Amino acid sequence: MSLNQPIASAVSTGDCRIGGKSSINAIRTGIAKLVVVAANCPKEDYEDIVHFAKLTGTKIHKFEGSSWDLGEIAGKPFMVSAIAVIKPGDSNILKLV
């Protein structure tokens, strides 16, 4: 099942942090419920996301597309390596992952 629509819905109707550094900060502060990571996320950012997610119990979903694809789904005209979902809004993304 594709998570494209739930990701887009979470970004547009919920509260999300866009980008690797913002996602890491959201995980570290304990407000992130889920982090969607692009397949080509920079290694250092991915390692930090995994490390802090283990410490806080945050779920991680590895997105199969590139950061360009994730940016397009999020409605952004740039690459997005990670998206931290704080509040899912109208999306059911937390139930799907």
N, CA and C of each residue as an Amber inpcrd file, in Angstrom:
protein
   291
   0.8360000  -1.1920000   0.0000000   0.0000000   0.0000000   0.0000000
   0.8740000   1.2460000   0.0000000   0.5050000   2.1950000  -0.8130000
   1.2650000   3.4320000  -0.9310000   0.9050000   4.4010000   0.1930000
   1.9170000   5.0360000   0.7310000   1.6830000   6.0300000   1.7750000
   1.6850000   7.4470000   1.2240000   1.6800000   7.5920000  -0.0950000
   1.7480000   8.9270000  -0.6890000   0.6080000   9.8240000  -0.2270000
  -0.6300000   9.3340000  -0.3310000  -1.7810000  10.1510000   0.0630000
  -1.7850000  10.4410000   1.5640000  -1.5530000   9.4580000   2.4430000
  -1.5080000   9.7640000   3.8700000  -0.4020000  10.7640000   4.2470000
   0.7470000  10.6880000   3.5760000   1.8180000  11.6510000   3.8450000
   1.3680000  13.0430000   3.4390000   0.8120000  13.1690000   2.2330000
   0.3390000  14.4670000   1.7470000  -0.7410000  15.0310000   2.6660000
  -1.6380000  14.1810000   3.1270000  -2.7140000  14.6120000   4.0130000
  -2.1680000  15.0650000   5.3670000  -1.2030000  14.3440000   5.8990000
  -0.6110000  14.7180000   7.1830000   0.0970000  16.0710000   7.0850000
   0.7920000  16.3050000   5.9790000   1.5010000  17.5740000   5.8000000
   0.5130000  18.7280000   5.6490000  -0.5770000  18.5100000   4.8950000
  -1.5060000  19.6150000   4.6260000  -2.4950000  19.8760000   5.7630000
  -2.9120000  18.8380000   6.4980000  -3.9380000  19.0380000   7.5290000
  -3.4150000  18.8910000   8.9520000  -2.2300000  18.3330000   9.1040000
  -1.6890000  18.1130000  10.4370000  -0.5440000  19.0500000  10.7590000
   0.3060000  18.5980000  11.6630000   1.4810000  19.3590000  12.0690000
   2.6940000  18.4840000  11.8040000   3.5540000  18.9200000  10.8980000
   4.7400000  18.1500000  10.5210000   5.9630000  19.0450000  10.4890000
   7.1230000  18.4440000  10.6770000   8.4000000  19.1390000  10.5210000
   9.0400000  18.5970000   9.2550000   9.4360000  19.5020000   8.3750000
   9.9910000  19.1360000   7.0790000  11.5040000  19.2660000   7.1140000
  12.2010000  18.1990000   6.7150000  13.6620000  18.2280000   6.6300000
  14.3190000  17.3860000   7.6990000  15.5560000  16.9980000   7.4270000
  16.2880000  16.1210000   8.3300000  16.5620000  16.7420000   9.6880000
  17.1130000  17.9430000   9.7040000  17.4730000  18.5960000  10.9740000
  16.2390000  18.8970000  11.8180000  15.1740000  19.3910000  11.1780000
  13.9340000  19.6770000  11.9150000  13.3150000  18.4000000  12.4630000
  13.4040000  17.3190000  11.6900000  12.8730000  16.0330000  12.1480000
  13.6680000  15.5140000  13.3420000  14.9880000  15.6440000  13.2780000
  15.8280000  15.2120000  14.4010000  15.4720000  15.9950000  15.6580000
  15.2920000  17.3030000  15.5240000  14.9180000  18.1180000  16.6810000
  13.5610000  17.7120000  17.2380000  12.6160000  17.3760000  16.3640000
  11.2920000  16.9400000  16.8110000  11.3750000  15.6080000  17.5600000
  12.2430000  14.7270000  17.0920000  12.4190000  13.4410000  17.7820000
  13.0720000  13.6700000  19.1420000  14.1230000  14.4790000  19.1570000
  14.8600000  14.7320000  20.4080000  13.9780000  15.3500000  21.4860000
  13.0540000  16.2160000  21.0800000  12.1720000  16.8480000  22.0570000
  10.9720000  15.9780000  22.4150000  10.8060000  14.8530000  21.7110000
   9.7520000  13.9050000  22.0460000   8.3940000  14.2350000  21.4710000
   8.3210000  15.1690000  20.5110000   7.0130000  15.5380000  19.9640000
   6.6540000  14.7650000  18.7000000   7.6300000  14.1350000  18.0590000
   7.3720000  13.3870000  16.8260000   6.7440000  12.0300000  17.1470000
   5.7120000  11.6820000  16.3970000   5.0700000  10.3730000  16.5540000
   5.5720000   9.3860000  15.4990000   5.9910000   9.9290000  14.3460000
   6.4590000   9.1230000  13.2300000   7.4070000   9.9660000  12.3900000
   8.4420000   9.3320000  11.8540000   9.3350000  10.0100000  10.9260000
   9.3790000   9.1990000   9.6350000   9.1000000   9.8630000   8.5300000
   9.1850000   9.2590000   7.2030000  10.5080000   9.7220000   6.6080000
  11.3550000   8.7570000   6.2450000  12.6960000   9.0640000   5.7700000
  12.8500000   8.6310000   4.3170000  13.3490000   9.5300000   3.4740000
  13.5780000   9.2130000   2.0630000  14.6980000   8.1870000   1.9270000
  14.6510000   7.4360000   0.8460000  15.6460000   6.3860000   0.6110000
  17.0620000   6.9440000   0.5040000  17.1970000   8.1760000   0.0140000
  18.5270000   8.7580000  -0.1470000  18.8260000   9.8360000   0.8960000
  18.2400000   9.6960000   2.0740000  18.5180000  10.6160000   3.1680000
  20.0190000  10.5590000   3.4820000  20.6460000  11.7180000   3.7350000
  22.0780000  11.6950000   4.0740000  22.3600000  10.7440000   5.2420000
  23.4510000  10.0110000   5.1290000  23.7880000   8.9710000   6.0980000
  23.8430000   9.5080000   7.5280000  24.4510000  10.6650000   7.7100000
  24.5870000  11.2260000   9.0620000  23.2230000  11.5440000   9.6640000
  22.3480000  12.1400000   8.8580000  21.0030000  12.4520000   9.3480000
  20.2310000  11.1770000   9.6650000  20.3270000  10.1760000   8.7890000
  19.6170000   8.9190000   9.0160000  20.0930000   8.2470000  10.3060000
  21.4010000   8.2540000  10.5280000  21.9330000   7.6440000  11.7530000
  21.4330000   8.3800000  12.9920000  21.3760000   9.7180000  12.9350000
  20.8550000  10.4900000  14.0680000  19.3680000  10.2130000  14.2850000
  18.6110000  10.1350000  13.1860000  17.1780000   9.8440000  13.2960000
  16.9650000   8.4880000  13.9590000  17.6870000   7.4770000  13.5140000
  17.5490000   6.1360000  14.0910000  17.9500000   6.1350000  15.5650000
  19.0560000   6.7860000  15.8800000  19.5510000   6.8200000  17.2540000
  18.5230000   7.4610000  18.1970000  18.0640000   8.6560000  17.8500000
  17.1300000   9.3530000  18.7310000  15.7520000   8.7000000  18.7330000
  15.3630000   8.0840000  17.6230000  14.0790000   7.3810000  17.5890000
  14.0840000   6.1920000  18.5400000  15.2140000   5.4860000  18.6140000
  15.3140000   4.3750000  19.5590000  15.2080000   4.8720000  20.9910000
  15.8160000   6.0120000  21.2800000  15.7890000   6.5480000  22.6410000
  14.3900000   7.0150000  23.0530000  13.6410000   7.5420000  22.0950000
  12.3280000   8.0990000  22.4220000  11.1630000   7.1890000  22.0610000
  11.4350000   6.0970000  21.3550000  10.3700000   5.1830000  20.9570000
   9.5550000   5.6880000  19.7710000  10.1420000   6.5430000  18.9650000
   9.4630000   7.0960000  17.7890000   9.5370000   6.1060000  16.6300000
   8.4320000   5.9470000  15.9150000   8.4110000   5.0580000  14.7510000
   9.1310000   5.7060000  13.5770000   9.7880000   4.8700000  12.7770000
  10.4460000   5.3240000  11.5530000   9.8710000   4.5200000  10.3870000
   9.5730000   5.2190000   9.2930000   9.1520000   4.5380000   8.0700000
  10.1240000   4.9270000   6.9720000  10.7330000   3.9440000   6.3490000
  11.6550000   4.1790000   5.2330000  10.8360000   4.3280000   3.9520000
  10.8010000   5.5400000   3.4210000  10.0950000   5.8320000   2.1800000
  10.9220000   5.3020000   1.0200000  10.2930000   4.6300000   0.0860000
  11.0380000   3.9760000  -0.9910000  11.5110000   4.9330000  -2.0790000
  10.9360000   6.1130000  -2.1380000  11.3230000   7.0790000  -3.1550000
  12.4600000   7.9690000  -2.6950000  12.8990000   8.8220000  -3.6010000
  13.9970000   9.7440000  -3.3040000  13.4810000  10.9580000  -2.5310000
  14.4080000  11.8060000  -2.1310000  14.0320000  13.0280000  -1.4320000
  13.2690000  13.9800000  -2.3620000  13.5210000  13.9040000  -3.6670000
  12.7250000  14.6840000  -4.6240000  11.2830000  14.2070000  -4.6050000
  11.0940000  12.8880000  -4.5890000   9.7500000  12.3110000  -4.5570000
   9.0140000  12.7070000  -3.2750000   9.7100000  12.6370000  -2.1540000
   9.1000000  12.9810000  -0.8690000   8.7420000  14.4650000  -0.8290000
   9.5960000  15.3040000  -1.3820000   9.2960000  16.7280000  -1.4660000
   8.0630000  17.0020000  -2.3150000   7.9480000  16.2810000  -3.4230000
   6.7940000  16.4520000  -4.3050000   5.5040000  16.0480000  -3.5960000
   5.5430000  14.9360000  -2.8790000   4.3630000  14.4640000  -2.1470000
   3.9660000  15.4680000  -1.0670000   4.9690000  16.0740000  -0.4270000
   4.7020000  17.0480000   0.6320000   4.2870000  18.4060000   0.0700000
   4.3150000  18.5500000  -1.2610000   3.9300000  19.8080000  -1.8800000
   5.0080000  20.8690000  -1.8070000   6.2450000  20.4460000  -1.6870000
   7.3720000  21.3710000  -1.5970000   8.1780000  21.3450000  -2.8950000
   8.6750000  22.5000000  -3.3420000   9.4450000  22.5420000  -4.5870000
  10.9360000  22.2660000  -4.3780000  11.2550000  21.4500000  -3.3910000
  12.6430000  21.1290000  -3.0880000  12.7430000  19.7260000  -2.5060000
  13.9730000  19.2450000  -2.3520000  14.1920000  17.9090000  -1.8020000
  13.8580000  17.8960000  -0.3090000  13.2250000  16.8200000   0.1380000
  12.8840000  16.6410000   1.5490000  13.4050000  15.2770000   1.9770000
  14.4060000  15.2630000   2.8480000  15.0020000  13.9900000   3.2510000
  14.2010000  13.2810000   4.3350000  13.4380000  14.0520000   5.1290000
  12.6520000  13.4440000   6.2070000  11.4720000  14.3430000   6.5660000
  10.4180000  13.7090000   7.0400000   9.2420000  14.4280000   7.5430000
   8.8740000  13.8220000   8.8890000   8.8210000  14.6670000   9.9150000
   8.3880000  14.2120000  11.2370000   6.9200000  14.5790000  11.4100000
   6.0990000  13.5860000  11.6950000   4.6710000  13.8140000  11.9120000
   4.4510000  14.0670000  13.3950000   3.9800000  15.2710000  13.7080000
   3.6830000  15.6440000  15.0950000   2.2130000  15.3290000  15.3940000
   1.3380000  15.8770000  14.5480000  -0.0990000  15.5880000  14.6100000
  -0.5290000  15.1660000  13.2060000  -1.1870000  14.0320000  13.0680000
  -1.5260000  13.5280000  11.7370000  -2.6420000  14.2730000  11.0290000
  -3.3860000  15.1230000  11.7270000  -4.5030000  15.8310000  11.0960000
  -5.5670000  14.8410000  10.6380000  -6.0350000  14.9880000   9.3970000
  -7.0620000  14.1000000   8.8480000  -6.4980000  12.8030000   8.3100000
  -5.1880000  12.6510000   8.3770000  -4.5150000  11.4660000   7.8380000
  -4.6080000  10.2980000   8.8090000  -4.6000000   9.0900000   8.2540000
  -4.5530000   7.8790000   9.0890000  -3.1610000   7.2420000   9.0420000
  -2.1550000   8.0460000   8.8110000  -0.7970000   7.5430000   8.6010000
  -0.2460000   6.7770000   9.8080000  -0.6140000   7.1830000  11.0150000
  -0.0990000   6.4990000  12.2040000  -0.6430000   5.0840000  12.3210000
  -1.8160000   4.8350000  11.7650000  -2.4030000   3.4960000  11.8100000
  -1.8420000   2.6060000  10.7170000  -1.3490000   3.2040000   9.6330000
  -0.8430000   2.4410000   8.4860000   0.5920000   1.9610000   8.6690000
   1.3350000   2.6460000   9.5090000   2.7650000   2.2930000   9.6770000
   2.9560000   1.4860000  10.9250000
